[in-house]
Each structure stands twice: as C-alpha cells, then as structure tokens.
Amino acid sequence: MTRAWLRVGLALLAGLLVAVAAGGPGALERLGGAALGARLQQAQRDAPGVVHSARFDPEEVRIGAESDLGGDLARYAQVIENSSPRALRRGLVHDSTRIRLPTVRGAGSTLSLIYASDAPGRTAYVAGRGPRERGEVVEIAVSTRTRDALRLRVGQRVRLKAGALENVNAVGRVVGVFRAEGGRRLWSEQPLLARPLPAVAGGGPEAAALIAPRGVELLQNQAGAELTVHWNMRLVLDGGAAARFVGRGERDFQRAMARYPLAARESYCQFGAYGGKLCLIGAHPATELETDTELPDVVEEFQRRWRQATVVIAFASASLLGVGLSAVVVTSLLVVRRRLDTDRLLRARGASASGVALARAVWSAPAVLLGFGGGCALAALGPGSSPAYGAGAGVAVLCWVLLPCLTWWAVRDRAVLRDRAPRRGGRRLVAEAVVLLLAAGGVSALRARGTEGAAGPDPLLAAVPVLLGLVAVAVLVRCYPWPVRLMARTAARGRGVVALVALSRAAKEAPARGLALLVLVVTLAGAVFGGLVSGTLTEGRRSAVAWQVGADASFLGAGRDPGMAARLARARGVRETVAVRQLRVDPVSGTDGERYGISSLIGVDGAKLREAAEDSAAARALEGAGLAGGDGRRGGADGEIPVLASEGHAGGLLTFTRHGKEIRLRVMGPLPGAVERDPALGPVRGATQARQHLLLADNRDLKAFAAPEFEETALLLYGERLDPVALRSLVPRAAPGAAPGAATGELRIRAEEQAEADDDGLIAAVTTAHTACTALAVLLALLALVLELLLSAPARGRTAAYLRTLGLGGRATSALHLLQLLPMVLAAVVGGVTLGLALPSLLGPALDLREFTGGPTAPDPHVDALFTAALGAGLVALVALAVGVETWFGRRRGLGAVLRLGRADD
C-alpha cells in the first residue's frame, strides 16, 4: 500500500511540474496581455488613443448638391475605421467625431460651440431635445449647470456675435437641457459642456453648448473660417488580443500603427494634397488626413517595464520548479529507502546495479506518464497560447530518471560493499566550489548582460535563483553546525540529556539536511524577494507620484498662461500656492574662468514653501542659509544672486552672460543632498533631462529674468480639500495632436495620479504571478519537508526508543525531536531571508525597479517586516506540527517495532 501511495505522489508531483512548465509561458503571456490591455485603457481614459484630423473650408455652392455634413462625417468615420490593419481590425474602433468652433459671444458669456457625435441621447435631457438640422437658426443644447449659470430656458433665442470666430451674427435657440452626469468621456474631454467657468475680472463667464452639423456650417459660412474636424479612435484589446503584442509581438504592433495612418489617409482621399485642399468632405474642400497618436510610445514604455517584470516572475517560477524537483528527489529517495533492503538482496543474488535501476525505471514510468498527460491537460485548459509541450516533456523525463539514478547510486558496488574507510572531503569541496563558481558567473553575466534583449524564457535567469540557493545551503551546512556544537557542549554541563543528544545529532546530521535546507531556503528567498519587490514598488510609486506632482496639484506652464494660473489659485479647496521656476545656465568660475558645467537654476518662493510644506528640504535649505523671503535688493542685473550649489564652496562666484549682460551668482553654501530629491522641485526638473549641477535660489532674487526666459514654471497648489472636478473643468487633459492653443499648460492632480498608479495592471500581473508561484512553492515545500521527515524518521525513532528504554517520557521525546530539527529550521530562516533581501542587490542592473515607478532615482528597498516575520514563524510552527505528529505516531509504535538487534544504519 505504501508503494502505491508513493507512486500516486510521484504522479501528482510530475503532473504539477509538467503543468507549470508547459502552461507557464502561456499564462505569463496572458498576464502580459491583460496588463497591456489595462495600460492601453488607462492611457485612453481621458483622451482618445488615435486622433485623425482634417481642416476644411466653408461649403462650395454646387448645382444639385446639398450639403449633409453630419452624414459625410459619419461616412468618413466608417471609412477610417475600416482602414485599420488586420492585426488591429477588431480592436481599433471609432469613438467620436468632434468639431469645436472658436468662441463666440452670446447670453452674456464667452460661448464654445461643439459638435460631438457622442453627445448624450434623449434620455439624458431633462427638458427639450438635442440640436437638429433646422433652417437658418443655430440650435444649441446646454447642461443644467450652464442653464442655471446663464439663466437660459428652452425656446429662448440667443444672439451669437463675433468673438474668436469673427464676422458672426446669427440667431441661436436653446432647444434642450441635458444632465451632465456619469462617467461619459465627453464631460472630461470637454469640461465646459458640463459646468461653466465663473466670470473673472474684466470678463464674463465661459461656457460651452452642443450644436448640430448644420449649425457648424451656418456659422462657418458666415465667418468664412477654416475649421478642423477630429475623428477620435480608441484601441480596445482584451487580454488574449493584447497578448499577441507582448514581447516579440511589439514589432507587429509598431508596424501596424505605422501603416495605419497611411492606409487611413489613402482611403479618406486618394489625392496627395501636400498642404492644399484637394480633398472633399461633402461640399467642403478639405486637407488630407493627419494622424496623431501616443499609443506606440505607451506600448514601448510598457515593453521596457514588462522586461523587468519578467525578471521577478522568472525568479518566482524558477523557485517553484526548483522546489518541485527537490520534492521529486525526496520522493525518489523515500522510494529508494523503502526498497533498499530488497534491492541489496537482489544484488547479493547476482543482479546488476543497472538492472535494478532499470526495474525501478519501469516501475515509475506509468506514474510519470500519467502525470505528463494530466499536466498537459491542465496546461491546455489554462489561458494563453498553445502549451509548451516540449518543456513539459523535458520536466517529465527529469522526474522519471531521478528514481533509477538514485537507485543505481544506492546499490552500486561501492555502496553494497559498505566501505568503512574514512572518506575524504575533497569531492564535497569540489562540488561546493563548482556551485559557487557557477552562481558567481551567472550573477556576473546577468548583471553585465541585463535583460534588454530578453524575449521568452531565459535559462540563465531561471538558473540563478537555484544556484544562489545552493550556495546559501553550502554556506549554511558549513557554518550552522559550529554554534550547535557549542550549544551541545554547554548542554553537556547540565543534568539533562535531551538537549545534549538532540543538538549533537543536529550538528552531526547537518550535511544530510542539505536537500531540506535547499527547499526551505529557496522557498523563503522567493517569498521574501516577492514581498520586498511588492513593498518597494508600492512605496516607489507613491514617491514617484509625489515627485511628478510636487504638491497636492501642480500646473506646468504657469509662465505661459498666468491667467489660468490665477484661476487655479482661486479654485475651490486651494489653500496655498508656490511658484517654482527653472532656468538653464552654463556658468563659469568668477575667479579662474573654468567652466562650471550646464546647470539648472531653480527659483522657489522659499517662505511660502516653508508654510505650505514644512518637510520640504528646499525650503529648509533656503531658510537655513538666510535666503528665504528675501527683500529683492540682492537680485537684479547689477547685483549678485545668492544661490546654494550642489557643487562648490561658500563664497564662490559663478558668472554667465544673458542677453549681453553678465549675471553673477554668489554661492552661499552647499546644497544638501536631500534637496535634489525634494518633490517640490520634481515638476520642473522632470520637464528636462538631468543636468550636471543644481543651483537653488529664492524667486525674489531672480527678478532680473523675465517670465518667458524660464524654460519651465510650475504653480504648486496645496489644499487638503482640493476639488479635482473643479480643477479639471479649468484645465482638461489634452488629446494627442491638440492644437497649440488648446491647452497652454498641464495640470497634474495628485489624487488622479495616485489612482492611476494604484490601478497599474503590470504591477497587478507581477503580484498575481508571484503570489501564485509562491503559494504552489509553499505547498511543494511542505510536501518535501514532510517526506524529508519521513526519510529521517527511522533514525530519530531509534534514538527516541533507546532513550525511552532508559525512562525518557513523552514530553521529553517531543522536545528531543523539536530540538533536533530546530537548528536546521532556524538556519533555513536566516539563509532564506538573507538571500531574499540580497537578491535585488545581487541582480543590480538586471532588475531596475525604476522602470516600474519612475521618479528621480531608483526606489529605496522597502522590507515588509511583518510579512518576513510571519514566514519565519510559519515555518517554525510547521516543523513543530510535524514533530507533534511524529511523536504521536512514535507513541503508537512499540519499542520492538523500532529497535532491531544488530542494526548499524546509524
């Protein structure tokens, strides 16, 4: 019965490992596809992924031709959608068609008129209906907030006069009022449709209204203006479709996205316009199609991050396979132990070692074949492409040959003759040296090569964790017996015998515990490494978001649009504002003329920043140097500008020429290193490439420079109760290829950025894969540990039986078993945790977590102490449970079943 159960266990182990080897690549591909699909969806959440645009003139009067702009736009939208390449045919869909007219004056406000094919339907209207094609009256529809703010009603006529759209004098009529609620993208892309902006000094409120295509034509004909139509497309891919573009499939995606604009342009208009208007949109002369998209850049960035993700996942899967194969080895050793007496008897009767091993191979073949079939079936049921049956077959063969090889080793001539001559440790030293050299070479090669060119399974990447685990086991087996022997000597001075016997046997049997140590060390190292990476990514993304935003919100481009910056400063929930400006300078030493290096001269409102963010390193540095809140008398073209420099000594002088004038910078002291990582400087520093040096000054000392001279200006917004919706109504996210005047700056809101970081599908994929591999590895490690205990149970049982004949009690027997195994468990905990924490440092450039997080530097490692302690405590508890079960079984066996006269197995 025992042999039958061992055969079943071998079949289950082989099936699980075959399923992992054969189905792992497909599951990884599916995870990558799901992550890519989520990233594409996130990138298109607030703006379309692909924007086709064309400029068109007023309609030409033709005999027998009636303009149907709405129908023409819909027809071209279908043509453009059908032009998508075959690889993206079902994923690239038409989202909306938009025409936004320049503003006009009407209803006491500045009014933006928009045609949107994705306008809300009849159910969204609380009064009236949507605009239609009607005569010479421009029908408009407004939101409930716009109606209340402008005091409009359905049926009211509105005189539309010239504004940014010149030569306009038309009559508009309010035909409907809609409720702008829900997650419709139209409201986020055109926030003025949902809520108007209040009036500012010297002007009226700003609002937007929906119009029909005929209304667009009426106003365009009056103004004689050129308008632009946008056909917005979205790429929607599920996990299976997106998986084709992960890894090597990136080239297919980039090729398809490169061909798509050309195909769409040819389908839209077969004439090469070259800037002219030889194409037609109905009766409107139009330019050729222009295409703007950021999706290729999004996919390229994803691929860089995915390569780093495969490093983490490869370590998890390699640890799983290593632990699984170790469990197979332990199972095979247990079979060998059970059959050892019979096999030795066969050898004594003349059987050869090869014949005995071949018989064992025949015995295990059905179990391995059954496991191979079951594993392939499981892999076929899993997600992803067709399973890697070759890898599964290789793992199955490895599981099959282990048992006959171990059997041959146990019954070979030298083993049967039981040579009692003292063995030399030369072979062990050679084996340990070989493992150490292989691990060192693997780590060095991985650090030097990195993963830039990795695509698909990487044997080197998969072998490194097992090799490092073997090195850790070799070191532990050499080291941990020494303190155990010292503890045994200390116990020998006492009166009890349990501690002495248990610790002495633990030190003596340390080399025999190598396999159990390998299983525990690799499992713990993989779990700790995964927890370390997960915690580091979580904290790193949070730090990167703080660096990108700088405050609760920030507006980049405040120097180009001071009016919008003033509006944002007065927005609801804004408590404090701080201006941060950056200037590129190339100074030289004022004493010897030596070049200092290209630097970023950053000015901040030191006093305001200190009040808004007390933990700001830049504010503390300026205040400590006495530069915060200067009175401005030190600045100016004729004065020296006091600065803190990342390199230089106090009192040093730097000079550079600006517009024919020499600007003098007086270094007041060194710049603390923490200032370079201050999030308040992140928005402006992230707008340019990293430079050699950093110079910090107070804004009041930079009055010699005009606002346009600064290459970037950010307005930091602080407030615990910022209203993201109100801020977004002022500055919406810009679509790809937006007109230069459409958005003069970029608004970043920390809550939005953090939500996107938390919703990162790639990190979720890494976490899912690593959690699944760790869970399976823990189960296999538990099985391997139990089998290892079964292997060594007879020796411990005989020791306990000897002591029981001398009067040892039941509790003392349990303590004996626990103390005998406890040193190995503690060594495994120390080795596994140390290896897991050291893996990021050992891998070096091969694991660049900055690809996941962004930010100025690589994220600092974040160790989850609670998780690590729970792993160690769980392992100790597991061994204690196994010891309790073993003690219970030992009590049920009689001494005669354990002790045999004349045995010399120990």
N, C-alpha and C positions, 0 to 999 in steps of 0.2 A: 504493500500500500504506500510505503514511504517513497519507493522508486517511482510509482505512478504520480504522486504529488510533485515530485521533483521534475518529472517530465512535463507536467502541466505548467509548473512555474517557469521552466525553460521556454515553453511555447509562448507563454504570455509575455515574458521579457523580450523574446525575439520579435513578437508581433508589435509590441510598443516601440521598440527601437527602429524596426522597419518602417512603421507608420511615420515616425518623426523624420527619418532620413528621406523617405520618399515623398511625404506630404509637406515637409517643412518649407522647401523652396516655393511651392505653390501658395502655402499660407502666408509666407513672407511677401510674396508678390501681391496677394490680395490685400494685405495690410498696407503695403505701399500704395496700392491703387486707391484704397479708402482714404488714406492720408492726403494723397494728391487731389482727389476729388473734393475733400474738405477744404484744402488750401485754395483751390480754384473758386470754390463757393465763397470763401471768406474774402478773397480778392475782389469778387464781383458783388459784394454785399451792398455797397453804397454807390457803385458806378458800374456801367456795363463793361464787359471784358473786351469787346471789339466795337469800334465806332467807325462807321463809314459815313462820309460827309461829302456833300457837293454844294457848290454855290450856284444859285440860279437867279435870273433876271425876271422882271415883270413879263407877263404873258404877251405873246405876239398875237395881234388880231389877224385871224385867218378865216377866209370864207369857208363856211361849212364846218368849222371846227369849234367845238365848245370845250372849254377847259374844265376838267374834272380832276382837280389837284389831289383830292383825297383818294380817288381810285387809282390815279397814276402812282402816288406814293406807295399804296398797298401793293400794286403790281410789281414795282421795283423792289420792294421788300422781299417779295416771294422770289424774284429772280436772284437777288443777292444771297438769300438763304440756300437756294438750290445750287449755288456756285461753290458751296463748301466742299472741300476734298473728301474723298471716300472715307478716309480714316476718321473724320470728324462729322460725317454726314448726319448722324442721329443726335449728336451732342451739341452742335452749333445751331442755335435756334434764334429766330428773330424775337426781340424783346419789346421794342417800341420804336416808333418814329416820332421825332420831335423837331419842331421849328420854333425858335424863340426870337421874337421881334425885338428890335431896340425899343427902349421905353418910350411911352407917350404920357401926356398929362391928361388926367381925367378923374372926375369925382374927388377933386381936391387932393390928389396924390400923384405920385410917380408910379405908373402902371406898366407892368411887364405882361405882354400878351403871349400866350404859349399854346401851340397846337401839340397835343400828345395823343398818339393812337391808343395808349394805355390809360386814358382818362377813366375815372370811375363810371360805372354803369348806372342804370336807372335806380337801382336800389339804394345807392349812396345819396340820392338827392332828397333833401328834406322839403324842398319847395321847387316847383318848376321842373325843368328838364335840362338836358345838355344842349350845347350850341349845335345848330344845323345850318345847312346851306340855304340861306334866305336872302334874296334880292340884294339891295344896296345897304342893308343895315347889318352892322357887325354885332353878331350875337355873342354875349360873354356869359360865363358862369363863374361864380366866386364861392369861396368857402364860407362857413358860418362865421368864423372869426373875422374874415375880411368884410363880410356884410355888416357885422356889428361895429367894426372899427371905422368903416367909411359910411355907415348909415345908409346902406343900399336896401332895395327891395325888388322883388321880382316884377318885371314890367317897366322898371324905371329906365329912362333914356339917359345916357351919359355922353357928353360931348368929348370926343377924343381929339386932342390937339397935339401939335408938334412938340416933341421932346428930343430925345436922341434920334428918333425917327422923324426926319424933317418933312416939311410940306404935307403934313397930315391935317385934315379937318373932316372928320367923319362922325357919324352918329352910331353910338353903341347902345345896345339894350340888354339889360340883365334878364336872362331867361331862366336861370336856375341857381340854386344854392345847394351846395353839397357838403357833406360832413367829411372832413379830412382826418380820418382816424384809421387805426390799424397799422400794419407793417408794410403798406404799399410803398414800393421804392420811389414812386413819383414824388411822394412828400419829402423824402430825404434828399433826392437829387434836385428838386425844385422847392425848397422850403417856403418860399414866398407864397406858393399856392396854398399852403396850409395855414400860415399865420403871417400877417403883415408886420413890417417893422415900424416902430413908433417914429414920430417926427423928431428931427434934430434941429438944432438952432439954425435958422435961416432956410429951412426946407420943410416939406411936408412928409407924410408917411409914405412908405414904399409897400406896394402890394403886387400881386400877380393874379391873372384871370385866364381861364381856358377859352379858346375860340375855335371855330371850325376852319377847315382849309379854305373855304370861300372867303372868310373874313381875312385870312392871311393875304389872299390875292387882292382884295379890295384895298387894304392898306398899302400893300406893296405897289400897286398900280398908281395910287395917289402920290406916294413918296418917290417912286422911280428908284427904289433902293434894291440893292443886291442882298439876298437872304441866304441862309445856309440851312440845309436840311440834314438831320442826323438819323441814320438808321442804326440803332443800337442792337448788338447781338450779344448773346450770353452763351458760354460754353458750360454745359451741364453734363457731367460724366459721373456715372455710378462707379463703385469700386472695381467691377470687372472691366469696364471700358477704360478707366483711367490706368489700370494695371498694365496695359499694353505700352504705356509711355513712361514707365518707371525703369530706371537703369539704362540699358542699351536702347530702350524704346524712346529715349529723349530725342534722338536724332530724327526719328519718324515724326515726332510732334513738331520739332522745329522746321522740318522740311514741309510739313503740311501747312503750318502757319505762314511760311514764306511763300507758298504757292497760292494761298487763298486770296490775298489782295489782288494778285494779277488776274486770277480767274473771275473774281467779282467785278473788276474793272472792265474786263472784256465783255462779260455778259451784260453789264449795265450800258456800255457804249462801245461800239467797235471802232470808233474814230479816235485816233490819237490827238487829243486836244492840245497838249503841250501848253497849258495855261490859258488857252482860248475857251470859247463856249460853243463847241460844235455839237455837243450832246443836247438831248431834249428830255425834259420831264413834262410830258404832255405838250402844252403850248409854251413852255418856259425854256428858253435857252439856258444850258447849264454846263458847268465844267465837268471834267472827268472825275471819277470817284477817287477820293483819298481815304486811306485807312490808317487808323491809329489803334494800337493795342499794347498792353503791358503784359499779356499772358506769357509770351516767350521768356521774358525776364523772370516772371513768377515761377515758371517751371524750372528754369536754370537755377534759380536760388533754391528751389525745393530739392533738386538733384544733389546739390552740394550738401545740404543738410541730411538728405537720405543716405549718402555715403557714410556720414558719421553715425547715423542711426544703425546702419548695418554692422558697425563695429560692436556696439553694445549688444545687439541681437545675436551676432555671431558668437560672442563670448557666452551668452546665455545658452544657446543651442549646443555649443561645444561642451560646456559644462554638463549639460543634460546627457549628451551622448557618452561623455567620459564616465559619469556616474552610472549610466545604464550598462556600459560594458564592464565596469567594475562589479556591478551586481551579477552579470553573467559569469564573470570569473569566480565570484564567491559561490554561485550556484554550482558551477562545474567542480570547484574544489570540494564542495559538500558531497556531490555525487562520487568523486574520487575517494573521499574519506569513507563513505558508506560501503564502497565496493573494494576497498584496499585489501582486506584480508582474503577475499575470494580471488582477486587478481594475482596476489602473491602466490596463492596456492596453484593457480593456473601456470604461473611462471615456474614454480617448483616441479610441475609435471611436464615441463618441456615447451610450453607455449612461448612464443617470442613477444618482446615488448611491442613490436609493430602490430602483431596480430591482435593483442589485447586492445591496443589503441584503435585498430580498425573496427573491432567489435563494438567498442564504445561509440564510434562514429556512426555505425549502422543503428545502434540503439537510439541515438539522439536525432537522427535525420528526420523521422516523421514529425517530431515536435517542432523542429526548426522549419520544415516545410509548411506545417500548419500555421506557425507564426508568421512566415513570409506571406502566405495567402491572406491571412487575416489583416496583416499590416498594410498590404497593398489595397485591400478592400476599404480599409479605413481611410487611406490616403486618397483613394478615388472619390470617396464621399465628401472629402473636405473641400474647402474653397480653393480657387486658383486654377491654374492651367493643369495640363496632364501631369500626373505624378512622375517623379524621377525614379523610375523602376530600377535603373542601374545602380543608383546609390543604395536603394533598399536591398537589392541583391547582394551588394558588397557587404553591407552590415549583417545580412543573414548568414553569409558564408563565414564571416568572422565569428559570429555567435556559434556556428556549427563546429569550426576547427578548434575552438578553445578546449573543449572537453577531451577530444582524443590527444591533443598535445599535452595537456596536464596529466592525462592518464599515462602516456608514454614516459613522461618525466618521473612519475611516481614509481613505475615498475621497471625502469631501465636497470641495467646490470649493476651499476654503481649504487643505486638506491636499494636493490634487493640484497646485495652483499652487506649492506649496513656498515660501511666503512667507519670505524670509530676513531680514526686518526684525526688529530686536531686540524680543523680547516683553517686555511689562511683567509685573511680578509681582503686579499688582492682583487678578487673578482668583484666584490662589493664596492671597493674603492673605484675600480674602473667603471662600473656601471653608474655610480654616482657622478663621476667626472664627466662621463658621456652625456648624462642627462643635464648636468649643469652647463656644459658647452652648448648643447642643442638649445636650451632655454635662452642662454645669453645671445646666441646667434639669431634665434627667432625674434627676440625683442629688439636687437640692434637692427636687423633687417626691416622689421616693421616700423621702427622709428625713422629709419633712413628713407624707406620707400613710401611710407604713408599709405593712404587709401585713395589717392586721386584717380588712379587708373583701375580701381577695383570694380568689377562688374560680375555679379553672380557669386557663387561660393568661392571663398578664398581659403585654400588649405592651410597656408601659413597662419592666417588669422584664427582659424579653428584649432590649430595645434598649440598655439601659445598658452592658453589657459591651462591645458592639461600638463604641458611641460613645466609651467610655473608651479602647478600643484605638486608635481613630482619633486621639484627642487625643494619646495616647502616641506614635503614629507621627509626627504632625505635629511634636511637640517633638523627637523623635529626628532626623528629617530636617533640622530646622533646626540642631540642636546638634552631632551627631556629625561632620559634615564639618570643623568647625574644628580639633579636635585631630588629625584625619587630615591636614589640610593642613600643620599644624605639624610633624608627623612626616615628611611628604614633604619639607619644606624641610630638615629635619635630614638626611634620607637623601640630598638633593642635594649635600650637602657631602662625602659619601663617594665611593668609587670605583665602586661597583656601580650598575647601572641598574635591577635588578629591583624593589627596594623603592620607588625613585622613581616608576617607571611604574605599579606596582600601587597605591600609595597615592594618586597623583594621579588615576587613573581612579576609584578608590573614592570619593574626595571629589566628583569631577565627576558621577558617576552616582548620587549619593545620592537625588535626587528620583525617579529612575526605579525605585528599590528600595522604593518605598512599599508596593506590594502584598505583596511578600515579607516586609517588616517587619510588616505588619498580620497576616499569617498566623502568623508566629513569635511575635509579641507576644501575640496573643490566645490562642494555644495554651499558651504558657508561663504566662501570667497565670492561665488557668483551672486548669492543673495545680498551680501553686503555691498558688492560693487553696484548691483542694480539699485539698491536703496540710496547709495551715495550719488549715483548719477541722477536719480529721480529728484532727490532733495536739492542737488546742485542746480538742476535745470529749473526747478520751481523758484528758488531764490534768485537765480541768474536772470530769469525772465522778468521778475519783479524789479530787479536793479536796472535791467536794460530799459524797461518801460519808464522808470524814473529818469534815466539818462536822456531818452528820446524826448520826453515831455518837459522835464525840468521843474515843473511845479504841478499844481492841480490841472492846469491847462496852459497852453502857450500858443502864441500867434507869431509865426515866422513870416517876415515881410512887413513888419510894423513900420519900417522906414519908408517903404514904397507906398503904403496906404495908411497914413496917420489918422485919417478919418475913421476907418474901420477899427483901428486900434483904440481910438477914443470910445467908439460904441461898445467894443468888447469890455473896456474898463468899466463902463456903466451898466453892464449886463447884470441880470439878477444873480445874486449869490457871490459876486466878486468882492472880496474884502480888501485885498492889496494887489498892487501891480508893481512889477520891477522890470526895467528895461535892461537888456543885455545886448551889447554890440560888439562886432568883431571886425578888425581891420588887418589886412595883410601888410606886413612891413618886412624890409630887408635891411636892418641897421648894420652899422659898423662901429667899432670901438672909437670913442671920442678921444682916446689918448694915443693909440698907436695906429689907428686906421684899419685894424684887422677886421675881416668880415665876421659878423656875429652869427649869421645864418637866418634863413627865412623863418619868420615867427608870426604868431597870431597875437595881436594886441587886442585884448578884450577889456571892454569897459562895462562896469555894472554900477547900479545905484547901491553903494555899499550900505548906507544907513537903512534904506528901505528893505534891502535883502535881509539885513540882520533882524529887522522887526517881523518880516514875513516868514523867514525860515531860520530859526535860532541855531539849527545844527549845520548851517551852510559853512563849509570850510573856507570858501572865498570871502564871505562876509567877515568871518573871524580873522582871516589874514589881513584884510584891509583895515579892520578896526585895530588889530594889534600893531600895525605899522603906522597908525595915525592918519590913514588916507581916507577913511570912510567919512562921507559927509563934508568933504572939503568945500571951502567957500568959493572956489573957482579962480582965485587970484594966482594960483600956481600954474594954471593952464594958459593956453594962448600961444600964438605964433612966436612971441618973443620970449616966452618963459620956458622953463623946463617942466616936463611932465613926469611926476613921480610915479614909478612903477615897481612892482615886485616881479622878479625874473626867475625863471626856472633854472637858469644857469648864469652865474655872475656873483659878484660880491658887492656888499653895501658900499655905496659911494661911487660905483662905476658909472660911466657916461656912455650912452649909445646915441648915435645920430643917424638920421636918414633924411632924404630930400623928398619933399612933397610939393608939387606944383612950383618948383623953383625956389622953395624956401626950406631952410634947414630946420628940422624938428629935433629937439634934444630930449632924450629920455634919461632921467636920473634914477638909477637903481637904488631903491631904499632898503632892499634886503632880499634874501632868497625866498622863493615861492615854496611853501610847504607842499610835499608830495600829494597830500590829500586834496589839494585844490584842483589838480588835474583830473580827479575823479568826481568832482562836485557836480551833482545833477543839474544845478542851476546853469552851468556852462554847456551842458550837453546839446541843447538845440542849435546853438550857433557853431559849436565845434564839430558837430556831426554833419553840418552842411558842407564841409570842405574836407579834403584829405588831411591826414595828420601831418603836422609840421615839426620842424626841428625844436623850436622853443616856444614857450608860452610867456607872455607878458600880461600882467594884470594891473588895471588902473581903475580909478573911480570915474564915472561918467562926467562928473563936474570938472574933471581935469582934461577932458577931451573936447572942449568947446572950440578948439581950433579946427576941427574937422566938421564939414557939413554932413548932413544926414545921408545924401547919396554916395558919399565916399566910403561908407561902411559896406562891406560885401554882404553882411547879413545882420539883421536886427530882429531880436525876439522880444516880445512882451510876455512876461511871465504873469499868469493870473493865479492868485491864491484865494481860496474860499472853501470852507467845509461844505457848503450847500450850493455848489455850482449847479446850474440847470443845463445839462448837455443839450437838451432840445432847443432851448433859447439860444445857446451859443451856435448851434448848427444852423439855426434859421438865419443867422448873420453870415456865416461862412460855411457853405456846404462843401462836401468833398468834391474835388474836381475830377471830371471824367477824362479818360485818355484823349489827348489831342484837343483839349479845351482851348478856346480862343484865349490869347494872351490877356485880354481884359476881363475875362470871365471870373477869374479868381486872382487877386493880386497877392494873396498870401495863403499860408497853410495853417489851419487850426488843428492842434493836437489836444485831445482831451484824455486825461489820464484814465478815467473810468472806462472809456471806449478802448483805449489801447490795452488796458489790463484785461478787459473782457475778451479781446481777440487773442491775447497771449494765453489765457486760461482755456480758450477753445481751440488750441493748436492740435490739429489732427495728427501731426507727426509725433509729438511727444506722447499723445494717447496711444499711438501704434507701438512705440517703443515700450511704454509701460505695459501694454497688454501682452506683447510678445515676451517680455522679460518675466512678467508675473506668471504666465502660463508655463514657461520653461522652468522657472524656479519651483513652482508647485509640483510639476512632474519630477524634477530632480530631488525634491524633498521626499516624495513617495518612494522613489527608487533608492534613495539613501537609507530610508527607513527599512526597506526590504533587505538591502545589502548589509545593514547593521545587524538585523535580526539573524540573517544567515551566518554572518561572521560570529555572532554569539553562539549560534548552534555549532559552528565548527570548533570553537574553543570550549564549549560547554563540558565535554568529557573530562578534559584536564582539570577544569575548575571543580567539576563534580567529584573527582577522585581526591583533590586536595581537601574539599569540604568533608568528604567521607572519612578521610584519615583523622581530621580534627574532631569530627563527630564521635569517632570511637574513643577519643580522649576526653569527651564530655563537653564539646562545644555546643551551645544552644542555638535555637532557631534565629534569634535576632542577631547573634554574633555571626552566624553564617551569612545572613543578608548583608551585614556590614562588611564581611570579607569580600563578597562578590562586588559590592559597590566600590570599595577602596581599590580593588584590583583593576577596575575599569576606569575609575575617576581620573587618574593621571593622563590616560590616552585621550579622554574627552576634553579635559582642560587644555591639553596640548593642541588638539584639533581646533578648539575655540580660538586660542591665541593665534595659531597659524592661519586659520581661515579668515579671521577678522583682519589680521595684519595684511594678508595678501589682497583681500578685497579693497582695503583702504589704499594700498600701494599701487594698485593696477593703473589708475589714471596717470600717476607719475611715471610708472614704467613705460606706458604706451607713448607718452609725450605727444609729439605732433600727429601721431596716428589717430588720436582721439581729441579733436578740437571742439569742445563744447560751446565755444563762442559762436560756431555756426548755428547752434540752436537758439542762443539767447541774444546775440548782438551785444551792443554796449562797447565801451572804450577798451576794455580788457577782457581776458578770459574770466569766467565766473569763479569765485572762490569756492573750494570744496565745502559742501555742507553735509556733515555727518549726522544721520538720524540716530542719536544715541539710544533712544528708546527702542527703535527697531533692532539695532545691533544687540542690545542687552536682551531683548526678547528672544532673539535667535539663539544666543548662548544659553539662556535659561531653559528654552525649549529643548535644546539638545541634552542638557543635564537631566531634565525631567524625563526625557525619552529613555535615557540609559537607566535611570532609577526605576522606571516602569518595567523595562526589560529584565532588570535584576530581580525585581519582585516576582515576576512571572517565573523566572528561572528558579528562584528559591522555592516557590510553591511546588513546581514540578520536582525539585530535588527532595522535598519532604515526602512526596508520594512514592518516590523510589526507595527501595530498601538498600541497605549497605551492600548486600550481596550482589545487587544488580550493577553496582558501580565498581566495587573492588574485585580484581581478578588476580589470583596468585601468579606471580612470575611475570607480570606485565612490565615492560620497560619503555612505554611510549613516551614518557616524560623525559 
